[in-house]
Amino acid sequence: MITDDAGVRQAAEAIAAGHGPAGVDAERASGFRYGSEAYLVQVYRRGAGTFLFDPIEISDFRPLAVALDGVEWIFHAASQDIPCLDELQLHPPKLFDTELAARLLGYERVGLGSVVEQLLGISLDKAHSASDWSQRPLPESWLEYAALDVALLPDLRDAIHADLEEQGKLGYAAEEFEAVRTKPEKAKAAEPWRKLANGPSLRSARSLALARELWLARDELARERDVAPGRLIPDKSVIAAAAANPRSKNDLARLQTFRGRASRTEIDRWWEAIRRGKVTEDLPGPKPRDPEAIPHHRGWAQRHPEAAARLVAARAAIEAEAERQHMPAENLITPDHVRRLVWRPPADVSPEGIARSLTAFGARDWQAGLTAPILAPVFVENV
């Protein structure tokens, strides 16, 4: 367990002297704390051993970043860990994702415990995956769990690499891994309160204003207390209060659907937010429409039968190819890419033209190469 900068420097020297790729993982406190930062970072490298780093106590991870520069980092579901590691200035120069590879290989179950048991014959206890890793001290059993998560990754990587090679999918995996590694940071929403679960059920501008003010008040308190907003009052309570539009603080307090650990202890705060929503002239309009958005495909059959017919044919072709490739259809090609393609067909519907359109949507070269030839006939037979 590394708890200070001096320990990081010593650990970095040992890791740099190790050999082969490094297993890397991070534990967060999602659902407990306001942010999604790492509260434990685990690294294992053959010839060096396992190191558990405590980001709460460490101010400088640069020695570790230098030690791992040029080294392949092994993750299981890298997209979950990379954002919080980036905050510590730790970013993989090259990665191998055992979870993503397991999907490409068509494994029935792709969780770390399942894949380790299937390939290595070792049973992992995954009881602490959703625990509050921000608490201190961390129990010994949790640390053992965290250490095993990375100590087995190099052996797991080797076994999965062999399967990828046998199925001829090493190239596919390399493209997928690089796409995850280089994926740009997601832009922050201009109006994050619109992400409220069931928010679309609110129809009037006034009820939307109530929901916005409650969300902002909850977010401010959650940030102050460093606690997940939903642990104060859940989204459904925000929506319920906005829909009820209570006439007084007492009405709000009596509202049975307004629940949560802070629903009554902070009743003055919530009522003040509702009061602001009642009187504001800054009324939100409908959610801004994405100019690139297409109509939901569930309504195509009635309103856009030609596009619906193309979608049915495209899905059938993709499902058949996915079965041949022994992988889920959504890994063969992103469903949204297919929907966009059939909704607004390109001028050039040759396999080459289809491939260009798919890559413009964000498909990898291997995905476009496999699916463009089977999708091109869709536009000939379903004009």
Backbone hydrogen bonds, N-H to C=O, Kabsch-Sander energy under -0.5 kcal/mol:
donor,donor_aa,acceptor,acceptor_aa,energy
2,I,52,L,-3.9
3,T,1,M,-0.6
8,V,4,D,-1.6
9,R,5,D,-2.0
10,Q,6,A,-2.0
11,A,7,G,-2.7
12,A,8,V,-2.8
13,E,9,R,-1.7
14,A,10,Q,-1.7
15,I,11,A,-2.7
16,A,12,A,-2.6
17,A,13,E,-1.4
18,G,14,A,-0.5
18,G,15,I,-1.1
19,H,46,R,-2.8
22,A,72,E,-2.8
23,G,44,Y,-2.6
24,V,74,I,-2.9
25,D,42,Q,-1.9
27,E,40,L,-2.6
32,F,29,A,-2.5
33,R,29,A,-2.3
39,Y,27,E,-3.5
40,L,27,E,-1.0
41,V,53,F,-2.2
42,Q,25,D,-2.5
43,V,51,F,-2.3
44,Y,23,G,-2.3
45,R,49,G,-1.6
46,R,19,H,-0.5
46,R,21,P,-0.6
48,A,45,R,-2.3
49,G,45,R,-2.4
51,F,43,V,-2.9
53,F,41,V,-3.5
53,F,51,F,-0.5
54,D,2,I,-2.5
57,E,54,D,-1.1
58,I,54,D,-1.1
64,L,61,F,-0.5
65,A,61,F,-2.1
66,V,62,R,-2.4
67,A,63,P,-2.2
68,L,64,L,-1.8
69,D,66,V,-1.0
71,V,68,L,-1.9
73,W,94,K,-3.0
74,I,22,A,-3.5
75,F,73,W,-0.6
75,F,96,F,-2.5
80,Q,77,A,-1.3
81,D,77,A,-0.6
81,D,78,A,-0.9
82,I,78,A,-2.6
85,L,81,D,-1.9
86,D,82,I,-2.6
87,E,83,P,-1.1
88,L,85,L,-1.2
89,Q,86,D,-1.9
90,L,85,L,-2.3
91,H,89,Q,-0.5
94,K,71,V,-0.5
96,F,73,W,-2.5
98,T,75,F,-2.8
98,T,96,F,-0.7
101,A,97,D,-2.4
102,A,98,T,-1.8
103,R,99,E,-1.5
104,L,100,L,-2.0
105,L,101,A,-1.9
106,G,103,R,-1.4
107,Y,102,A,-2.4
115,V,111,G,-2.6
116,V,112,L,-2.7
117,E,113,G,-2.0
118,Q,114,S,-2.3
119,L,115,V,-2.6
120,L,116,V,-2.5
121,G,116,V,-0.8
121,G,117,E,-0.8
122,I,116,V,-1.0
124,L,122,I,-0.6
126,K,124,L,-0.7
129,S,126,K,-1.2
131,S,128,H,-1.6
133,W,28,R,-0.9
133,W,131,S,-1.3
135,Q,132,D,-1.3
142,W,139,P,-0.5
143,L,139,P,-1.8
144,E,140,E,-2.2
145,Y,141,S,-2.0
146,A,142,W,-2.7
147,A,143,L,-2.5
148,L,144,E,-2.3
149,D,145,Y,-1.5
150,V,146,A,-0.7
150,V,147,A,-1.0
151,A,147,A,-2.4
152,L,148,L,-1.3
153,L,150,V,-1.0
156,L,152,L,-2.3
157,R,153,L,-3.1
158,D,154,P,-2.1
159,A,155,D,-1.9
160,I,156,L,-2.5
161,H,157,R,-2.8
162,A,158,D,-1.8
163,D,159,A,-1.5
164,L,160,I,-2.7
165,E,161,H,-2.3
166,E,162,A,-2.3
167,Q,163,D,-2.3
168,G,165,E,-0.9
169,K,164,L,-3.1
170,L,164,L,-0.6
173,A,169,K,-2.6
174,A,170,L,-2.4
175,E,171,G,-1.9
176,E,172,Y,-2.2
177,F,173,A,-3.0
178,E,174,A,-2.1
179,A,175,E,-2.0
180,V,176,E,-2.0
181,R,177,F,-2.5
182,T,178,E,-2.1
183,K,180,V,-0.8
194,R,191,E,-2.0
195,K,192,P,-1.9
196,L,193,W,-1.5
199,G,196,L,-2.3
201,S,198,N,-1.7
202,L,199,G,-2.3
203,R,201,S,-0.6
208,L,204,S,-1.8
209,A,205,A,-1.9
210,L,206,R,-2.2
211,A,207,S,-2.2
212,R,208,L,-2.5
213,E,209,A,-2.4
214,L,210,L,-2.3
215,W,211,A,-2.6
216,L,212,R,-2.6
217,A,213,E,-2.2
218,R,214,L,-2.6
219,D,215,W,-2.8
220,E,216,L,-2.2
221,L,217,A,-2.0
222,A,218,R,-2.6
223,R,219,D,-2.3
224,E,220,E,-2.0
225,R,221,L,-2.4
226,D,222,A,-1.0
227,V,222,A,-1.9
228,A,32,F,-1.3
231,R,228,A,-2.1
232,L,229,P,-1.8
233,I,229,P,-1.5
237,S,234,P,-1.0
238,V,234,P,-1.6
239,I,235,D,-2.6
240,A,236,K,-2.1
241,A,237,S,-2.4
242,A,238,V,-2.2
243,A,239,I,-2.6
244,A,240,A,-2.2
245,N,241,A,-1.8
252,L,248,S,-2.0
253,A,249,K,-2.5
254,R,250,N,-1.9
255,L,251,D,-0.7
255,L,252,L,-1.0
256,Q,254,R,-0.6
258,F,255,L,-1.6
259,R,257,T,-1.0
261,R,231,R,-0.7
262,A,232,L,-2.4
263,S,260,G,-1.5
266,E,262,A,-1.4
267,I,264,R,-1.6
270,W,266,E,-2.0
271,W,267,I,-2.6
272,E,268,D,-2.3
273,A,269,R,-1.8
274,I,270,W,-2.3
275,R,271,W,-2.8
276,R,272,E,-2.2
277,G,273,A,-2.1
278,K,274,I,-1.9
279,V,275,R,-1.4
280,T,276,R,-1.9
283,L,281,E,-1.7
293,A,290,D,-2.0
299,G,296,H,-1.7
300,W,297,H,-1.3
303,R,299,G,-2.0
304,H,300,W,-3.0
308,A,304,H,-2.3
309,A,305,P,-2.3
310,R,306,E,-1.9
311,L,307,A,-2.4
312,V,308,A,-2.3
313,A,309,A,-2.1
314,A,310,R,-2.7
315,R,311,L,-2.7
316,A,312,V,-2.0
317,A,313,A,-2.0
318,I,314,A,-2.5
319,E,315,R,-2.9
320,A,316,A,-2.0
321,E,317,A,-2.1
322,A,318,I,-2.9
323,E,319,E,-2.0
324,R,320,A,-1.7
325,Q,321,E,-2.2
326,H,322,A,-0.7
326,H,323,E,-0.5
327,M,322,A,-1.9
331,N,328,P,-1.2
332,L,328,P,-1.6
333,I,329,A,-2.1
337,H,334,T,-1.0
338,V,334,T,-1.4
339,R,335,P,-2.4
340,R,336,D,-2.4
341,L,337,H,-2.0
342,V,338,V,-2.4
343,W,339,R,-2.0
344,R,340,R,-1.9
349,V,347,A,-0.8
354,I,350,S,-2.9
355,A,351,P,-2.3
356,R,352,E,-2.0
357,S,353,G,-2.0
358,L,354,I,-2.5
359,T,355,A,-2.4
360,A,356,R,-1.8
361,F,357,S,-1.5
362,G,358,L,-0.8
363,A,358,L,-2.5
368,A,364,R,-2.5
369,G,365,D,-2.7
370,L,366,W,-1.7
371,T,367,Q,-2.4
372,A,368,A,-2.4
375,L,371,T,-1.7
376,A,372,A,-2.1
378,V,375,L,-1.2
379,F,375,L,-0.7
379,F,376,A,-1.2
380,V,376,A,-0.5
380,V,377,P,-0.8
381,E,377,P,-2.6
382,N,378,V,-1.4
